[in-house]
């Protein structure tokens, strides 16, 4: 009988519940901060995007800093936030859309595949939509693949799930 293959998936996910929690804590801090008194600063979730609103670019940057700190505390990968251009909004405010990227795009998938191939480990990689399945006979080889992937500079943060 042949030995069972071990596997895991490489994914890039954002926990929306943690994003909502971070936003609530950030909004509470902004409401209570002296330098935000009388400010029109706000943030809301629209589908998979965050919308940040504030009086001006300076205040908007402060809103981003507060939110980023709260996201980091909740272990939300800030590398997966894609900030769009700041635009003028109603009532003398500025608005910025932040796209919450999840899934591994084609370029990153190729980068991961090539790095794994170059390692000469006895593993198979298979791209499945926006994630990658890695299989091998040896769990040690899988651990090495995880280490290789951690050292790559990718456009998103990756997680390893379904380790079997």
C-alpha positions in Angstrom: 0.0 0.0 0.0 1.4 3.4 -1.0 2.0 6.1 1.7 -0.7 8.7 1.9 0.3 12.2 0.5 0.3 15.1 2.9 -1.0 18.5 1.7 -1.9 22.1 2.6 -3.3 25.1 0.8 -1.7 28.5 0.4 -4.4 31.1 0.5 -4.7 34.8 1.1 -7.7 35.7 3.2 -9.0 38.6 5.2 -11.3 37.9 8.1 -14.1 40.4 7.5 -15.4 40.1 11.1 -11.9 41.1 12.4 -12.0 44.1 10.0 -15.4 45.1 11.4 -14.1 44.8 15.0 -11.0 46.9 14.2 -13.2 49.5 12.5 -15.4 49.8 15.6 -12.4 50.2 18.0 -10.8 52.7 15.6 -14.0 54.8 15.3 -14.4 54.8 19.1 -10.8 56.1 19.4 -11.4 58.7 16.7 -14.6 59.9 18.5 -12.8 60.3 21.8 -9.6 61.9 20.5 -9.1 65.6 21.2 -7.6 66.3 17.8 -10.7 64.8 16.1 -13.2 67.0 18.0 -15.6 68.5 15.5 -14.1 66.5 12.6 -16.2 64.7 10.0 -14.0 61.5 10.1 -15.7 58.2 9.4 -15.2 54.8 7.9 -17.6 52.3 6.5 -17.6 48.9 4.8 -19.2 48.7 1.3 -19.2 45.1 0.0 -15.4 44.2 0.1 -14.1 47.7 0.3 -13.5 50.2 3.1 -14.4 53.8 2.7 -12.5 56.3 4.8 -13.7 59.9 5.1 -12.2 62.9 6.8 -11.9 66.7 6.7 -8.6 66.8 4.8 -5.6 64.7 3.7 -3.8 65.2 7.0 -6.8 64.0 9.1 -7.3 61.1 6.6 -3.8 59.9 7.1 -4.4 60.0 10.9 -7.6 57.9 10.4 -5.6 55.4 8.3 -2.9 55.2 11.1 -5.5 54.5 13.8 -7.2 51.9 11.6 -4.0 50.2 10.6 -2.9 49.9 14.2 -6.2 48.3 15.1 -6.0 45.9 12.1 -2.5 44.8 13.1 -3.7 44.2 16.7 -6.4 41.9 15.3 -3.9 40.1 13.0 -5.6 41.4 9.8 -2.9 41.4 7.0 -2.4 45.1 6.2 -0.4 44.0 3.1 -3.8 43.1 1.6 -5.1 46.7 1.7 -4.9 48.5 -1.6 -5.4 52.2 -1.1 -7.1 54.0 -4.1 -6.7 57.7 -5.0 -7.9 60.2 -2.5 -10.9 62.1 -3.9 -13.0 65.1 -2.9 -16.3 64.3 -1.3 -19.4 66.1 -0.2 -19.3 68.8 2.6 -15.6 69.8 2.2 -14.4 66.3 3.0 -12.0 63.8 1.3 -12.7 60.2 0.7 -10.5 57.2 0.0 -11.5 53.7 -1.0 -9.5 50.8 0.4 -9.8 47.5 -1.5 -9.5 44.4 0.7 -7.6 42.0 -1.5 -8.1 38.3 -0.9 -6.9 35.4 -3.0 -3.6 34.9 -4.7 -3.3 36.6 -8.1 -1.7 35.0 -11.2 1.7 36.8 -10.7 2.1 35.7 -7.1 1.0 32.2 -8.0 3.7 32.0 -10.7 6.3 33.4 -8.2 5.3 30.7 -5.6 5.3 27.9 -8.2 8.7 28.9 -9.6 10.3 29.2 -6.1 9.0 25.7 -5.2 10.3 24.2 -8.5 13.7 25.8 -8.0 13.9 24.2 -4.5 14.1 20.7 -6.1 11.8 19.4 -3.3 9.6 16.4 -4.1 6.4 18.3 -3.9 3.6 19.1 -6.4 1.9 22.4 -6.6 -1.5 22.9 -8.2 -3.2 26.3 -8.7 -6.9 26.2 -7.8 -8.6 29.5 -8.6 -7.0 32.0 -6.2 -5.2 29.4 -4.0 -2.5 26.8 -4.3 -2.6 23.2 -3.1 0.8 21.7 -2.2 1.2 18.0 -1.9 4.1 15.8 -0.9 4.9 12.4 0.7 7.1 14.0 3.3 5.7 16.5 5.9 9.3 17.9 6.2 9.2 18.9 2.5 5.9 20.7 3.1 7.4 22.6 6.1 10.3 23.6 3.8 7.9 24.8 1.1 6.1 27.0 3.8 9.5 28.5 4.7 10.3 29.2 1.1 6.9 30.9 0.5 7.3 33.0 3.7 10.6 34.4 2.4 9.1 35.5 -1.0 8.1 39.1 -1.5 4.5 38.8 -2.6 1.8 41.5 -3.1 -0.4 39.9 -0.5 0.0 38.2 2.8 -0.5 34.4 2.6 -1.7 31.8 5.1 -1.3 28.0 5.2 -4.5 26.1 5.8 -5.9 22.5 5.6 -2.6 20.9 6.6 -3.2 17.2 6.3 
